[in-house]
Amino acid sequence: MAKVAFIGLGVMGYPMAGFLQENGHQVTVYNRTTAKAEKWVAQYGGEFASTPKQAAAEQDIVFTCVGNDDDLRQVVIGEHGVAQSMKSGSILVDHTTASADVARELATKLAKNNIRFLDAPVSGGQAGAENGVLTVMMGGKQKDFDQVKPVIDAYSRCAELLGEVGSGQLTKMVNQICIAGVVQGLAEGLHFARSAGLDGPKVVEVISKGAAQSWQMENRYQTMWEGEYDFGFAIDWMRKDLGIALEEARRNGSHLPVAALVDQFYSEVQAMKGNRWDTSSLMARLEKTRS
């Protein structure tokens, strides 16, 4: 069993840290809102600290799961960041969906103090975190991955090393690019079905048995058909992720016309005050034309 710190108790980090504690690891948590950390300790046990630096002291592994590149820099190399107290030979595992650049930057800075680093963004959404079945995409060294894999198994059903530091973040970009296209296709299909006077759920029951099947279809078609969009990953976060992917594409010379277009569509949903709607709300943009 490992001594670990978990920095960031959002909708993902809260249950992930809980699974670590329930699996016998000694967990110290930190959250920007102290009340959330106190609630976590009341629910799971463990301890909470008042700063990332305090949480990380003497831990074997430190996990971070925060909002973006700037948030990550603050909790890692800021004045009260984990780098100020992490012991030599310990490992930082970052579950934030961030840029590959910040992963490489932090890995280089931490290495000066013999602190190892793995970028490890996750997929599976809030439900995946709450059920302990996340997919973890990792970048770093094999020996570091081998050490943390048994710990990460507490909340994942699949964790793979994809290459050197930054590879996890690049893989998460691929994940988000693919999701954007699939959700838009499903939204258009359901919109077409309604316009054609078809029974949408019955249509999906048939086509989901064939090549059109997808996770999005299986898990989101019913709520999309009913115009309900409070089920998971918010548009604000998806646009952040697509922005990272599009910026990386400009540098590596790849062409992402569909991802760029869907990002624009999401901006239109934001203009409909749908910032916190989940990513399936692309359907709302299409259905708006009926009014």
Contacts in CASP RR format, 6 or more apart in sequence:
PFRMAT RR
TARGET T0000
AUTHOR 0000-0000-0000
METHOD contacts of the structure
MODEL  1
MAKVAFIGLGVMGYPMAGFLQENGHQVTVYNRTTAKAEKWVAQYGGEFAS
TPKQAAAEQDIVFTCVGNDDDLRQVVIGEHGVAQSMKSGSILVDHTTASA
DVARELATKLAKNNIRFLDAPVSGGQAGAENGVLTVMMGGKQKDFDQVKP
VIDAYSRCAELLGEVGSGQLTKMVNQICIAGVVQGLAEGLHFARSAGLDG
PKVVEVISKGAAQSWQMENRYQTMWEGEYDFGFAIDWMRKDLGIALEEAR
RNGSHLPVAALVDQFYSEVQAMKGNRWDTSSLMARLEKTRS
1 24 0 8 1.000
1 25 0 8 1.000
1 26 0 8 1.000
2 25 0 8 1.000
2 26 0 8 1.000
2 60 0 8 1.000
2 61 0 8 1.000
2 151 0 8 1.000
3 25 0 8 1.000
3 26 0 8 1.000
3 58 0 8 1.000
3 59 0 8 1.000
3 60 0 8 1.000
3 61 0 8 1.000
4 20 0 8 1.000
4 25 0 8 1.000
4 26 0 8 1.000
4 27 0 8 1.000
4 28 0 8 1.000
4 59 0 8 1.000
4 60 0 8 1.000
4 61 0 8 1.000
4 62 0 8 1.000
4 63 0 8 1.000
4 151 0 8 1.000
5 27 0 8 1.000
5 28 0 8 1.000
5 29 0 8 1.000
5 30 0 8 1.000
5 49 0 8 1.000
5 52 0 8 1.000
5 55 0 8 1.000
5 56 0 8 1.000
5 59 0 8 1.000
5 61 0 8 1.000
5 62 0 8 1.000
5 63 0 8 1.000
5 82 0 8 1.000
6 13 0 8 1.000
6 16 0 8 1.000
6 17 0 8 1.000
6 20 0 8 1.000
6 27 0 8 1.000
6 28 0 8 1.000
6 29 0 8 1.000
6 30 0 8 1.000
6 55 0 8 1.000
6 62 0 8 1.000
6 63 0 8 1.000
6 65 0 8 1.000
7 29 0 8 1.000
7 30 0 8 1.000
7 31 0 8 1.000
7 52 0 8 1.000
7 55 0 8 1.000
7 56 0 8 1.000
7 62 0 8 1.000
7 63 0 8 1.000
7 64 0 8 1.000
7 65 0 8 1.000
7 66 0 8 1.000
7 75 0 8 1.000
7 82 0 8 1.000
8 17 0 8 1.000
8 29 0 8 1.000
8 30 0 8 1.000
8 31 0 8 1.000
8 32 0 8 1.000
8 64 0 8 1.000
8 65 0 8 1.000
8 66 0 8 1.000
8 75 0 8 1.000
9 17 0 8 1.000
9 29 0 8 1.000
9 31 0 8 1.000
9 36 0 8 1.000
9 37 0 8 1.000
9 40 0 8 1.000
10 31 0 8 1.000
10 36 0 8 1.000
10 65 0 8 1.000
11 126 0 8 1.000
11 129 0 8 1.000
12 65 0 8 1.000
12 95 0 8 1.000
12 122 0 8 1.000
12 125 0 8 1.000
12 126 0 8 1.000
12 129 0 8 1.000
13 65 0 8 1.000
13 95 0 8 1.000
13 129 0 8 1.000
14 36 0 8 1.000
14 40 0 8 1.000
14 129 0 8 1.000
15 129 0 8 1.000
15 130 0 8 1.000
15 132 0 8 1.000
15 155 0 8 1.000
16 63 0 8 1.000
16 65 0 8 1.000
16 95 0 8 1.000
16 129 0 8 1.000
16 132 0 8 1.000
16 134 0 8 1.000
16 155 0 8 1.000
17 27 0 8 1.000
17 29 0 8 1.000
17 40 0 8 1.000
17 44 0 8 1.000
17 63 0 8 1.000
18 27 0 8 1.000
18 40 0 8 1.000
18 43 0 8 1.000
18 44 0 8 1.000
18 155 0 8 1.000
19 132 0 8 1.000
19 154 0 8 1.000
19 155 0 8 1.000
20 27 0 8 1.000
20 63 0 8 1.000
20 151 0 8 1.000
20 154 0 8 1.000
20 155 0 8 1.000
21 27 0 8 1.000
21 44 0 8 1.000
21 45 0 8 1.000
21 46 0 8 1.000
22 44 0 8 1.000
22 154 0 8 1.000
23 154 0 8 1.000
25 151 0 8 1.000
25 154 0 8 1.000
26 46 0 8 1.000
27 44 0 8 1.000
27 45 0 8 1.000
27 46 0 8 1.000
27 47 0 8 1.000
28 46 0 8 1.000
28 47 0 8 1.000
28 48 0 8 1.000
28 49 0 8 1.000
28 55 0 8 1.000
28 59 0 8 1.000
29 37 0 8 1.000
29 40 0 8 1.000
29 41 0 8 1.000
29 46 0 8 1.000
29 47 0 8 1.000
29 48 0 8 1.000
29 49 0 8 1.000
29 55 0 8 1.000
30 37 0 8 1.000
30 48 0 8 1.000
30 49 0 8 1.000
30 50 0 8 1.000
30 51 0 8 1.000
30 52 0 8 1.000
30 54 0 8 1.000
30 55 0 8 1.000
30 75 0 8 1.000
31 37 0 8 1.000
31 40 0 8 1.000
31 48 0 8 1.000
34 48 0 8 1.000
34 50 0 8 1.000
37 48 0 8 1.000
37 49 0 8 1.000
38 48 0 8 1.000
40 48 0 8 1.000
41 47 0 8 1.000
41 48 0 8 1.000
48 55 0 8 1.000
49 55 0 8 1.000
51 80 0 8 1.000
51 81 0 8 1.000
52 75 0 8 1.000
52 76 0 8 1.000
52 80 0 8 1.000
52 81 0 8 1.000
52 82 0 8 1.000
53 80 0 8 1.000
53 81 0 8 1.000
53 82 0 8 1.000
53 84 0 8 1.000
53 85 0 8 1.000
54 85 0 8 1.000
55 62 0 8 1.000
55 82 0 8 1.000
56 62 0 8 1.000
56 81 0 8 1.000
56 82 0 8 1.000
56 84 0 8 1.000
56 85 0 8 1.000
56 86 0 8 1.000
57 85 0 8 1.000
57 86 0 8 1.000
57 87 0 8 1.000
58 85 0 8 1.000
58 87 0 8 1.000
59 86 0 8 1.000
59 87 0 8 1.000
59 90 0 8 1.000
60 90 0 8 1.000
60 91 0 8 1.000
61 90 0 8 1.000
61 91 0 8 1.000
61 92 0 8 1.000
61 93 0 8 1.000
61 147 0 8 1.000
61 148 0 8 1.000
61 151 0 8 1.000
62 82 0 8 1.000
62 86 0 8 1.000
62 90 0 8 1.000
62 91 0 8 1.000
62 92 0 8 1.000
62 93 0 8 1.000
63 92 0 8 1.000
63 93 0 8 1.000
63 94 0 8 1.000
63 95 0 8 1.000
64 72 0 8 1.000
64 75 0 8 1.000
64 76 0 8 1.000
64 82 0 8 1.000
64 92 0 8 1.000
64 93 0 8 1.000
64 94 0 8 1.000
64 95 0 8 1.000
64 96 0 8 1.000
65 94 0 8 1.000
65 95 0 8 1.000
65 96 0 8 1.000
66 72 0 8 1.000
66 75 0 8 1.000
66 96 0 8 1.000
67 96 0 8 1.000
67 97 0 8 1.000
67 98 0 8 1.000
68 96 0 8 1.000
68 98 0 8 1.000
68 240 0 8 1.000
69 98 0 8 1.000
69 99 0 8 1.000
69 101 0 8 1.000
69 102 0 8 1.000
71 96 0 8 1.000
72 94 0 8 1.000
72 96 0 8 1.000
72 98 0 8 1.000
72 102 0 8 1.000
72 106 0 8 1.000
73 102 0 8 1.000
73 106 0 8 1.000
74 81 0 8 1.000
75 81 0 8 1.000
75 82 0 8 1.000
76 82 0 8 1.000
76 83 0 8 1.000
76 92 0 8 1.000
76 94 0 8 1.000
76 106 0 8 1.000
76 110 0 8 1.000
77 83 0 8 1.000
77 106 0 8 1.000
77 109 0 8 1.000
78 84 0 8 1.000
82 92 0 8 1.000
83 109 0 8 1.000
83 110 0 8 1.000
83 113 0 8 1.000
83 115 0 8 1.000
86 92 0 8 1.000
86 110 0 8 1.000
86 113 0 8 1.000
86 115 0 8 1.000
88 113 0 8 1.000
88 114 0 8 1.000
88 115 0 8 1.000
89 114 0 8 1.000
89 115 0 8 1.000
89 116 0 8 1.000
90 115 0 8 1.000
90 116 0 8 1.000
91 115 0 8 1.000
91 116 0 8 1.000
91 117 0 8 1.000
91 118 0 8 1.000
91 144 0 8 1.000
91 147 0 8 1.000
91 148 0 8 1.000
92 106 0 8 1.000
92 110 0 8 1.000
92 115 0 8 1.000
92 116 0 8 1.000
92 117 0 8 1.000
92 118 0 8 1.000
93 118 0 8 1.000
93 120 0 8 1.000
93 148 0 8 1.000
93 152 0 8 1.000
94 103 0 8 1.000
94 106 0 8 1.000
94 117 0 8 1.000
94 118 0 8 1.000
94 119 0 8 1.000
94 120 0 8 1.000
94 121 0 8 1.000
95 120 0 8 1.000
95 121 0 8 1.000
95 122 0 8 1.000
95 136 0 8 1.000
96 121 0 8 1.000
97 121 0 8 1.000
97 122 0 8 1.000
97 169 0 8 1.000
97 172 0 8 1.000
97 176 0 8 1.000
97 237 0 8 1.000
97 240 0 8 1.000
97 241 0 8 1.000
97 244 0 8 1.000
98 119 0 8 1.000
98 121 0 8 1.000
98 169 0 8 1.000
98 244 0 8 1.000
99 169 0 8 1.000
99 244 0 8 1.000
99 247 0 8 1.000
99 248 0 8 1.000
100 119 0 8 1.000
100 166 0 8 1.000
100 167 0 8 1.000
100 168 0 8 1.000
100 169 0 8 1.000
100 170 0 8 1.000
100 248 0 8 1.000
103 117 0 8 1.000
103 119 0 8 1.000
103 139 0 8 1.000
103 165 0 8 1.000
103 166 0 8 1.000
103 168 0 8 1.000
103 169 0 8 1.000
104 165 0 8 1.000
104 166 0 8 1.000
106 117 0 8 1.000
107 117 0 8 1.000
107 119 0 8 1.000
107 140 0 8 1.000
107 165 0 8 1.000
110 116 0 8 1.000
110 117 0 8 1.000
111 117 0 8 1.000
116 141 0 8 1.000
116 144 0 8 1.000
117 140 0 8 1.000
117 144 0 8 1.000
117 165 0 8 1.000
118 138 0 8 1.000
118 139 0 8 1.000
118 140 0 8 1.000
118 144 0 8 1.000
118 145 0 8 1.000
118 148 0 8 1.000
118 165 0 8 1.000
119 138 0 8 1.000
119 139 0 8 1.000
119 140 0 8 1.000
119 165 0 8 1.000
119 166 0 8 1.000
119 167 0 8 1.000
119 168 0 8 1.000
119 169 0 8 1.000
120 136 0 8 1.000
120 137 0 8 1.000
120 138 0 8 1.000
120 139 0 8 1.000
120 152 0 8 1.000
120 159 0 8 1.000
120 168 0 8 1.000
121 136 0 8 1.000
121 137 0 8 1.000
121 168 0 8 1.000
121 169 0 8 1.000
121 171 0 8 1.000
121 172 0 8 1.000
122 129 0 8 1.000
122 134 0 8 1.000
122 135 0 8 1.000
122 136 0 8 1.000
122 137 0 8 1.000
122 156 0 8 1.000
123 134 0 8 1.000
123 135 0 8 1.000
123 137 0 8 1.000
123 172 0 8 1.000
123 175 0 8 1.000
124 133 0 8 1.000
124 134 0 8 1.000
124 135 0 8 1.000
125 134 0 8 1.000
125 232 0 8 1.000
125 233 0 8 1.000
126 232 0 8 1.000
126 233 0 8 1.000
127 232 0 8 1.000
128 134 0 8 1.000
129 155 0 8 1.000
132 154 0 8 1.000
132 155 0 8 1.000
132 156 0 8 1.000
132 157 0 8 1.000
133 155 0 8 1.000
133 156 0 8 1.000
133 157 0 8 1.000
134 155 0 8 1.000
134 156 0 8 1.000
134 157 0 8 1.000
135 156 0 8 1.000
135 157 0 8 1.000
135 158 0 8 1.000
135 159 0 8 1.000
136 152 0 8 1.000
136 156 0 8 1.000
136 158 0 8 1.000
136 159 0 8 1.000
136 160 0 8 1.000
137 160 0 8 1.000
137 162 0 8 1.000
137 167 0 8 1.000
137 168 0 8 1.000
137 169 0 8 1.000
137 171 0 8 1.000
137 172 0 8 1.000
137 175 0 8 1.000
138 145 0 8 1.000
138 159 0 8 1.000
138 160 0 8 1.000
138 161 0 8 1.000
138 162 0 8 1.000
138 163 0 8 1.000
138 167 0 8 1.000
138 168 0 8 1.000
139 145 0 8 1.000
139 161 0 8 1.000
139 162 0 8 1.000
139 163 0 8 1.000
139 164 0 8 1.000
139 165 0 8 1.000
139 166 0 8 1.000
139 167 0 8 1.000
139 168 0 8 1.000
139 169 0 8 1.000
140 161 0 8 1.000
140 163 0 8 1.000
140 164 0 8 1.000
140 165 0 8 1.000
140 166 0 8 1.000
140 167 0 8 1.000
141 164 0 8 1.000
142 161 0 8 1.000
145 161 0 8 1.000
149 159 0 8 1.000
152 159 0 8 1.000
153 159 0 8 1.000
161 167 0 8 1.000
162 168 0 8 1.000
162 170 0 8 1.000
162 171 0 8 1.000
169 244 0 8 1.000
170 248 0 8 1.000
172 241 0 8 1.000
173 241 0 8 1.000
173 244 0 8 1.000
173 245 0 8 1.000
173 248 0 8 1.000
176 238 0 8 1.000
176 241 0 8 1.000
176 242 0 8 1.000
176 245 0 8 1.000
176 259 0 8 1.000
177 242 0 8 1.000
177 245 0 8 1.000
177 256 0 8 1.000
177 259 0 8 1.000
179 216 0 8 1.000
179 238 0 8 1.000
179 279 0 8 1.000
180 238 0 8 1.000
180 242 0 8 1.000
180 258 0 8 1.000
180 259 0 8 1.000
180 262 0 8 1.000
180 263 0 8 1.000
180 279 0 8 1.000
181 258 0 8 1.000
181 259 0 8 1.000
181 262 0 8 1.000
182 214 0 8 1.000
182 216 0 8 1.000
183 216 0 8 1.000
183 220 0 8 1.000
183 262 0 8 1.000
183 279 0 8 1.000
183 280 0 8 1.000
183 282 0 8 1.000
184 258 0 8 1.000
184 261 0 8 1.000
184 262 0 8 1.000
184 265 0 8 1.000
184 282 0 8 1.000
186 214 0 8 1.000
186 216 0 8 1.000
186 217 0 8 1.000
186 220 0 8 1.000
186 221 0 8 1.000
186 224 0 8 1.000
186 280 0 8 1.000
186 283 0 8 1.000
187 224 0 8 1.000
187 280 0 8 1.000
187 282 0 8 1.000
187 283 0 8 1.000
187 285 0 8 1.000
187 286 0 8 1.000
188 286 0 8 1.000
190 200 0 8 1.000
190 204 0 8 1.000
190 221 0 8 1.000
190 224 0 8 1.000
190 225 0 8 1.000
190 283 0 8 1.000
191 283 0 8 1.000
191 286 0 8 1.000
191 287 0 8 1.000
193 199 0 8 1.000
193 200 0 8 1.000
193 203 0 8 1.000
194 200 0 8 1.000
194 225 0 8 1.000
194 287 0 8 1.000
200 221 0 8 1.000
200 225 0 8 1.000
201 221 0 8 1.000
201 222 0 8 1.000
201 225 0 8 1.000
204 217 0 8 1.000
204 221 0 8 1.000
207 213 0 8 1.000
207 217 0 8 1.000
208 217 0 8 1.000
208 218 0 8 1.000
208 221 0 8 1.000
216 280 0 8 1.000
220 231 0 8 1.000
220 278 0 8 1.000
220 280 0 8 1.000
223 229 0 8 1.000
223 231 0 8 1.000
223 280 0 8 1.000
224 280 0 8 1.000
224 283 0 8 1.000
227 283 0 8 1.000
227 284 0 8 1.000
227 287 0 8 1.000
229 274 0 8 1.000
229 277 0 8 1.000
229 278 0 8 1.000
229 280 0 8 1.000
229 281 0 8 1.000
229 283 0 8 1.000
229 284 0 8 1.000
230 276 0 8 1.000
230 277 0 8 1.000
230 278 0 8 1.000
231 278 0 8 1.000
231 280 0 8 1.000
232 278 0 8 1.000
232 279 0 8 1.000
233 278 0 8 1.000
233 279 0 8 1.000
234 275 0 8 1.000
234 276 0 8 1.000
234 277 0 8 1.000
234 278 0 8 1.000
234 279 0 8 1.000
235 266 0 8 1.000
235 269 0 8 1.000
235 270 0 8 1.000
235 274 0 8 1.000
235 275 0 8 1.000
235 276 0 8 1.000
235 277 0 8 1.000
235 278 0 8 1.000
235 279 0 8 1.000
235 281 0 8 1.000
236 270 0 8 1.000
236 275 0 8 1.000
236 276 0 8 1.000
238 266 0 8 1.000
238 279 0 8 1.000
239 263 0 8 1.000
239 266 0 8 1.000
239 267 0 8 1.000
239 270 0 8 1.000
242 259 0 8 1.000
242 262 0 8 1.000
242 263 0 8 1.000
242 266 0 8 1.000
243 263 0 8 1.000
245 256 0 8 1.000
245 259 0 8 1.000
246 256 0 8 1.000
246 259 0 8 1.000
246 260 0 8 1.000
246 263 0 8 1.000
249 255 0 8 1.000
249 256 0 8 1.000
249 259 0 8 1.000
262 282 0 8 1.000
265 282 0 8 1.000
265 285 0 8 1.000
266 279 0 8 1.000
266 282 0 8 1.000
268 285 0 8 1.000
269 277 0 8 1.000
269 281 0 8 1.000
269 282 0 8 1.000
269 284 0 8 1.000
269 285 0 8 1.000
272 284 0 8 1.000
272 285 0 8 1.000
272 288 0 8 1.000
274 281 0 8 1.000
274 284 0 8 1.000
277 284 0 8 1.000
END
